[in-house]
């Protein structure tokens, strides 16, 4: 993917410039590349040739903002087609047989995109707002309550005091998640239909002043021919959930190694609606014909509506899933507002959290997930414990929450060479959560696992981008976990990297937590909510994220009353923070917490297109626990070594910012080799 190559080149130049010994010209190993190696080539619309009345979308004054065509676009630029003769075109750099376009159309609208290769039409993509455009209100403290227009229209138009107290205040009009994607496979046999040097052009015959169609980028990919059934596998006979379940049973009964899914869409209409998940027995492989050829899908929305629950769970060790796609129809993460519950003083937001997951619950030992494409689900993989797991070469797109979350005592597991974009929560996360109920429940063995901290996990060579709520990479507690050789770009309401312990009950940070050799580009933004400061939706008053955020939030664990939770042992090494939306690094703590034994070595902050401060320590956006009130100082220290704050926006006055309550309680320590001297 061109983005990763360019970012890696930039990072390599910075690494060379920051050599510990410039006089040492001894040949050294080349820098380790950052980000996923992917099979597609990406073409930004603004880098193409656009003609007719097509116009460039870009923010020229002020920060990039969510709900705007440029703010939510890759690279913060896009091109809008406003008439049927408007076009954007590129010269292909690769051989390909598939086209994917990231686009935006106005809410509740539909249009078409015609794709031409050397002026011959090869495909027509339907583009609509069915899985885009979510809205929140001015005092939306419950961060999951982003609703599509149809549900916004159903909200009480005269909210009561109880309604307002539960986060319902009109107008419910702040827009988020305004882009979606459409794709077409031009040849199913693996042959190229687009060659190097061919001109690929996109035109919308429906585009007009009233129906503008915005193009963010195009991906070209050479999809291989379908895979054949492995020897001795049970071949699924029909494109139904029942046939998949029967094949799994047959594989167990006949002691076969797995099942094979020939090309096609497998419609997951449930035999038993009370059991919407397919449980895969121990030791089996679920093998598809390739992610472009084998797909699991729900029944059409016309039959069952949107937000249809389906997915997979694991019943034992040594299970493999590979070479298929899962496409859902999830439109939002929170159900409709329950006015009757609010009137009774009960919580009225019916959450979908806990469902909509392609894979979830306990993953046992040695599970493998390879070459998967997961889209329009709430979560790709929600791992509630497991050991020696591998997720590799997979893509997670347009989810309403996480791409993958290693949770509840996941150990010695890896996420390798995966990508996530346009997710509605952390793209890749490790959360050392503690579940209250640890007792076995019936025949659900996943609750029996030992639930210690996450430990020994690695996320490497991954790319996260265009995250519309939450971070690209996040770690919440645990020890000896690593994120390395990865890239995050264009977050909208959160940092690119989060190191945090706010979600109690969870395990503390112990041992070391390492983030190394990473690029963080155009990340940060204004906070999703700020109601503890009475902001009530005023964007100009919201607090601001850093591109990297450390938050020591919970001093005690509710799971073990009065047990102190430490926040220590954090190591960031060789991190390039490019054009942070506001600050490169933001550090915050709450009452009773502090940051200790934390080092940043080779953290390079470059502020050219954007950026206000290099490093910030201030009062948290989180309301302190009762009976505390007022501003809470950030406490502790971080030692910086071999680090820098540079760029045309950088100066001696904006290197560090600390609010009045944090001045005497927090230090950015000078460990040597920085572009500044002395503790700050």
FENHUMO-V848499 format. One record per helix or strand of 3 or more residues. SS is the DSSP state (hx for helix, st for strand). FROM is the first residue (numbers start at 1). LEN is the number of residues. If there is no record, write none. Layout:
SS FROM LEN
SS FROM LEN
This chain:
hx 2 16
st 40 5
hx 45 3
st 49 3
st 55 4
hx 74 3
st 77 5
st 87 5
st 98 8
st 110 8
st 120 9
st 134 3
hx 149 4
hx 161 5
st 174 3
st 180 6
st 199 5
st 213 9
hx 241 13
st 258 4
st 264 4
st 277 4
st 285 4
st 294 4
hx 301 4
st 311 4
st 320 8
st 334 4
hx 339 5
st 349 3
st 357 5
st 368 8
st 379 9
st 390 3
st 395 3
st 404 8
st 414 3
st 419 3
st 428 4
hx 445 4
st 458 3
st 463 3
st 473 4
st 481 9
st 497 4
st 513 9
st 524 3
hx 531 3
hx 539 3
st 544 9
st 570 9
st 583 7
st 599 8
st 613 5
st 636 6
st 644 3
st 656 3
st 666 5
